[in-house]
């Protein structure tokens, strides 16, 4: 129990650098900016309006769209958009 108390007390003491102890135990370099987030570009959307109902049905089947056999062409376009 005493070893546990000593460990808890040591964890609460700030490091020699003057800053607080971090959860990971490492401090970030001063003045360094975090890396910029990269933008993820989505693939250009395919023009579904130009496809036939058969092609739309194939895409709906690949997307595992439920009730696709009962949908009209316009319903398939909306569901796949």
C-alpha positions in Angstrom: 0.0 0.0 0.0 2.9 2.3 0.8 4.4 1.7 -2.6 1.1 2.7 -4.2 1.0 6.0 -2.2 4.6 6.8 -3.2 3.8 6.2 -6.8 0.7 8.4 -6.7 2.6 11.2 -5.0 5.4 11.0 -7.6 2.9 11.2 -10.5 1.4 14.4 -9.0 4.8 16.2 -8.9 5.6 18.4 -12.0 8.6 17.4 -14.0 11.8 19.4 -14.0 10.8 21.2 -17.2 8.3 23.2 -15.2 5.3 21.8 -17.1 2.7 19.3 -15.9 3.2 15.7 -16.5 1.3 14.5 -19.6 -0.7 11.3 -19.8 1.6 9.8 -22.4 4.7 10.9 -20.5 6.1 12.9 -23.3 6.0 16.6 -23.9 5.4 18.3 -27.2 8.2 20.3 -28.7 7.7 24.0 -28.0 6.7 26.2 -30.9 5.8 23.3 -33.2 2.5 23.3 -34.9 0.5 20.1 -35.3 0.5 18.6 -38.7 -2.2 19.9 -41.0 -5.2 17.7 -41.7 -5.3 16.3 -45.1 -8.5 16.8 -47.1 -10.2 13.7 -48.3 -11.8 14.2 -51.6 -14.7 12.1 -52.5 -14.9 10.5 -55.9 -16.9 12.6 -58.4 -20.5 11.5 -58.3 -21.6 9.5 -61.3 -24.5 10.9 -63.2 -27.1 8.4 -62.3 -29.9 10.1 -64.3 -28.1 9.0 -67.5 -28.2 5.3 -66.6 -30.8 2.8 -67.7 -33.0 1.1 -65.2 -31.1 -2.1 -65.7 -27.8 -0.4 -64.9 -29.3 1.3 -61.8 -30.6 -2.1 -60.7 -27.1 -3.6 -60.9 -25.7 -0.7 -58.9 -28.5 -1.2 -56.3 -27.8 -4.9 -56.1 -24.1 -4.1 -55.6 -25.0 -1.7 -52.8 -27.3 -4.3 -51.3 -30.3 -2.0 -51.4 -33.4 -3.6 -50.0 -36.6 -3.6 -52.0 -34.8 -2.7 -55.2 -36.9 -4.9 -57.4 -40.0 -2.9 -56.5 -38.5 0.5 -57.1 -39.1 2.6 -60.2 -36.2 4.1 -62.1 -36.6 7.4 -60.3 -36.7 5.6 -56.9 -33.5 3.8 -57.8 -31.8 7.1 -58.7 -32.9 8.7 -55.4 -31.8 5.7 -53.3 -28.4 5.5 -54.9 -27.7 9.2 -54.6 
